[in-house]
Structure formats: structure tokens, C-alpha cells
Amino acid sequence: MNKIVIVCLLLAGGIACTPAVSVKPRGYYRIDLPAEKNYTPFAPQKYPYSFEIDAAAQVVPDSSPDAEPFWVDVVYPQYNAKIHISYKNLQHNSLARLVEDVHYMVYKHTVKADEITEQAFENEARSTLGFLYDIGGDAASNLQFYLTDERRHFLRGALYFDVHPNRDSLQPVILYITQDIQHLMETLQWQ
């Protein structure tokens, strides 16, 4: 009988000394962003455009099977992000059709988007105008834009992440890259 009492006391003591289990809230990885931006020119010879981009990014030719000349990707390897940039010559394409394609590509995200904000852009000194689209919510592409001189050149860009879209966790990086896209738009020059 004493053995049973001792075993019960040991079991009760072992159970009573176990720390309480608490459920920890779900968190996101810490994203360290550079304090200062450093822009470098992207101006390859024979390209019909040039612009400045963050030195933390790499500009590489678009390797997709349907890529056309002068299509590039601005890659942020540390954030698993890419800005896909496509270029069209307006001598061979209709401006109205290209703008319609942009609207289609932007508004096809309405299934997942909470809102879509359009911001007009114009730089008279560089003969450039266009729009920047901020797509709120968990859409596949959070930012898209286009720029044109309405005569010869048309450039379109779209930001994509190579992760599951979650605007809350990606928000710091989206804001960081938004500044880069705005700088790209402001510094774009047609050749």
C-alpha cells in the first residue's frame, strides 16, 4: 500500500511541476530594409529606354519563352521579388490596345484585391506619362504601372513576389519597392 501511495505522490508531483502551456501568436519574419537608398543607372546600349534602379536590385533579361526584345526583370533576390518590365514599340502596336491590356491585367486581380488605386504620372520634360496602380489585398501583383510617350514607346511593369501573397507580411517590402518604382518612373528616359 505504501508503494502505491508513493507512486501516486510522485506522479502528482511530476504533473503539478509541469509548466503551463501557452499558445504563442503567429508572427512574421523580420525584414531588414536598408536605411538608405542608392540608385544606379540602367542604360544598356541599343535599348530604347534607360532608368535608375536601387543598387540592391539586379536587372536581368527576361528569360520567359514569350519574352520579346528589351524585356527585363528587376530582381530583388533578398525579398523574392521581381518587377517584370515589358517594352513595345508603338510603330508596330496600337497605344489604345496596349493601355486596354494594362487595364485588363490590373483589374483581373479584383478577385483577391481589396481596392485598386490609380495614380496618374506625367513628366513633361521627358515626354512621359502613365499610371501607377496600387492593388490592395492579397493579390498576386501588388503594383503595376505603364509609361509612354504616346508616339513611339510603351513600357509596362508589374511587381510579383515568389511567395504566397499576404499583404500584411509583405507590406514593408511593398512600400520599399514602391519607392523604387516611383524613382524608375521619374528617371525613365526614351532613347
Number of C-alpha atoms within 10 A of each C-alpha: 5 7 8 9 10 11 11 12 12 12 12 11 11 10 10 10 9 8 7 7 6 6 6 6 5 5 7 8 6 8 12 10 12 9 6 6 14 11 16 13 14 17 15 11 9 8 14 18 18 17 18 20 23 21 13 14 21 14 18 12 15 18 11 9 6 6 13 14 11 17 20 21 21 20 20 18 12 11 18 11 20 22 23 20 21 19 22 21 15 16 10 8 13 14 20 10 10 17 18 12 12 20 14 11 13 21 15 12 20 14 10 14 19 12 14 17 11 13 11 11 17 16 14 9 7 13 15 21 18 20 20 22 21 20 24 18 20 18 21 20 21 25 23 25 25 24 22 23 20 15 11 15 20 26 22 22 23 23 22 20 20 11 11 10 17 13 17 11 14 18 12 15 16 21 11 13 21 18 13 18 23 15 16 19 25 17 16 22 18 17 11
